[in-house]
Amino acid sequence: MMTRRIFMVRPAHFGFNEETSASNVFQEEPSQNPLLVQEKALSEFDEFVEKIRAAGIEVEVLDDDPAVEKPDAIYPNNWFSTHHDGIMVTYPMYAPVRRLERSESHLSVIKEKYQVTTSVSMELFEDDGLFLEGTGSMVLDHQYRIAYACRSVRTDAIPFYRFCQLMDFSPVLFDSVDGHGIPYYHTNIMMALGPRFVVINRSSIGDEDWRVLQKLFDRTQKEIIEISHEQTSAFLGNIICLKNAEGRTCIVMSASAEAALEPAQRKILNKQGELVVSDISTIEQIGGGSARCMIAENYLQLRE
C-alpha cells in the first residue's frame, strides 16, 4: 500500500556526522566549508521537494530547529513512522546526537493536522543499547504485513520483534553485507519494495536467508530486480514508491541511482511506474543516505 502524502525535514545544520560514520561507509567527510555544504544541501532538498510535488504527491515540509545542531535531521524516517490505523511510532537511535531529532515540535505539528490515535514509544530500548532506526532499519510490506530487516549495529532483533508484535507484522530478519563483508547499516540501503517488485542486492545475502526471502517474494507476487554492490553504493536500493493524486505509482530516486540502472532494470521499473528523479549528490555523499531516507510516509487521516 502506497501513500500520496509524505513528511520531509528541511535541515538547519546539514553536515558530516562523525558519530554515524563508523557504521555508514557511504559517508564522505567534505573538504568544503560547512556553510557551502549546507547551502548545497538546501538547494538539493528544495529542488527534490518541488519535483515530488510536481509529480502529484503531497509533501509536508517540517522545518528543522536551528537552535540545535542535528547534522542528520534531513533523514526523519529513522526516528518516526506513521500507520494506517492512526498509530505513530518513535524509535531508538544508535547515535546519541541523532536522538535529538525526535522533535516534540514536529510531533505537535503533525498531531494538530492529522489524527493520531495511538503513540508507540520504543526509545527506551536505548537504555539497553538496542536500536531500531525506523523505516531505515525495516522495509515494510504494508499489504502483506511483512517486515524485512537486516542485522546491523543499528538494527537489533529484540526491538525489531517487539515492533512486529505490537504492529502485527510478520518479522523476517536476515544478514546482508557489502563486498568487503561489512553489514549494510540499514535495510533500506540494499532493498526496496514496490507494489509488484522488489529491488534487492542478492549478492549481499547468504543462500539460506535468500531461500526464505525468495519464497516470500514469490508468495507476495514481487518481481525480483537484483542489483550489485556497485549499484547499491549508487543508492539504487534506496528508492521509494509513492502514489500521486491520480493514483499512479511514482518511483522516487536520486540521479545517481537512476544513472546506475541497467537497461533491463529500467524497462521493468518504467512498466511499474513513473520515475521521479532528482540530484541530491551532496546529501548522499556527506550524509550517507539518499531519497528513501529523506522521506517519512504519512498514512494518517486529516483532522475534520
Stockholm file with secondary structure:
# STOCKHOLM 1.0

chainA/1-304         MMTRRIFMVRPAHFGFNEETSASNVFQEEPSQNPLLVQEKALSEFDEFVEKIRAAGIEVEVLDDDPAVEKPDAIYPNNWFSTHHDGIMVTYPMYAPVRRLERSESHLSVIKEKYQVTTSVSMELFEDDGLFLEGTGSMVLDHQYRIAYACRSVRTDAIPFYRFCQLMDFSPVLFDSVDGHGIPYYHTNIMMALGPRFVVINRSSIGDEDWRVLQKLFDRTQKEIIEISHEQTSAFLGNIICLKNAEGRTCIVMSASAEAALEPAQRKILNKQGELVVSDISTIEQIGGGSARCMIAENYLQLRE
#=GR chainA/1-304 SS CCCSEEEEEECSSCCCCHHHHTTCTTCCCCCSCHHHHHHHHHHHHHHHHHHHHHTTCEEEEEECCTTSCCTTTTCGGGTEEECTTSEEEECCCSSGGGGGGCCHHHHHHHHHHEECCEEEECGGGGGGTCCBCHHHHEEEETTTTEEEEECBTTBCHHHHHHHHHHHTCEEEEECCBCTTSCBCSCHHHHEEECSSEEEECGGGSCHHHHHHHHHHHHHTTCEEEECCHHHHHTTTTSCEEEECTTSCEEEEEEHHHHHHCCHHHHHHHHHHCEEEEECCHHHHHHHSCCTGGGCEECCCEECC
#=GC SS_cons         CCCSEEEEEECSSCCCCHHHHTTCTTCCCCCSCHHHHHHHHHHHHHHHHHHHHHTTCEEEEEECCTTSCCTTTTCGGGTEEECTTSEEEECCCSSGGGGGGCCHHHHHHHHHHEECCEEEECGGGGGGTCCBCHHHHEEEETTTTEEEEECBTTBCHHHHHHHHHHHTCEEEEECCBCTTSCBCSCHHHHEEECSSEEEECGGGSCHHHHHHHHHHHHHTTCEEEECCHHHHHTTTTSCEEEECTTSCEEEEEEHHHHHHCCHHHHHHHHHHCEEEEECCHHHHHHHSCCTGGGCEECCCEECC
//
